[in-house]
Amino acid sequence: MRIQTSRFGLIELTNEDMIQFSEGILGFGQLRQFVLLDDPNDEIFAWLQSCEEPGIAFPVLEPELFTEAYKPTLAKSDVVSLDLAEETSYRMFCIVTIPKDPTQMTANLKAPIVINVKKRLARQCVLQDNRLAIREPIFLKLQQRVVQGPSQSIKSQALNWGVAVKVPDVASATDIEI
């Protein structure tokens, strides 16, 4: 299957690459099929790309990259909806908002995207913990990660996602004739 995206152009996918949201994402409830794209030209973010709407792609990060204490408890309804068992592998991502001034970027810790890796099911889970911010400032925290491990990209410091599709590296994939 091929999808046309506004950010990455034409992307080749298999059905196994697709991530199904039974309820969509808050504000985008009509969109149910996404793919997590790992752009080799972006050292920080992965992109949650809609397979139904080419112009919709959300930058996402694993919360562990900017907060060590993030250990949220999912509601029973979230666990059931995602068909999670104790041994089920899942990944959690936060949607990032990047304004014109990137130093003001924030992550939504209150409503992470949770993905059942094996079944490719996902849900944006609104957590009940009122200490979690919808707009958690992350720029300085990410900057600190870069300073601590300057030879590693931020994405390489994350856990193995097990769910992302690599976007072809356009720079290295282009044939140049002289």
C-alpha positions, 0 to 999 in steps of 0.5 A: 500500500502507498500513502501520499504524505505532505511531509514525506512524499509517497511512502510504501507501507504494508498492512502490518505497518498500520496502527489502528485507533478505534476512537481516533485522536482527540480533535481528529476522531474521524481519522483511525489509521496511522503509521509511526514514521522514523525520519532518518533526517530528523534526530529528535522526533518520530511522526504519527502520520495519518494514512487517511489525510496526507496533511496530518502528522503529529511529532511524537517523542517517548516521554522517557526522553525528557522526564524520568519519573513518567510512570502513568497508570492506565485506566481499566477502559484503556487497558481493555480497549488496547487489549493489553495483558501483563506481558503485552508489549506497548509503547507510549508516545507524547504528542509534541507542539512546536511553535514558531519559537522552538524553545517554547515546545511542549509535550502532552503528558496528560494524554499520551498515545499508547500503542499495543505493539503486537496487535497494532492497536492504539489509543490516546489515553487521557490520564486521571493524574492531575499533576500531569501537564497538557503543555509540559515544556521540554526544550531545555530537557531535550537540550540537556540530553543533547549535551549529555550525549552529544555523539548520539541523536536523541532518538537513538537514546530511546528504547527500541520502538518496535513499531516505527517504519523508517522513511527512506533517506531522500538524500542518500536514495537520490541518484545523481548523474554527472 
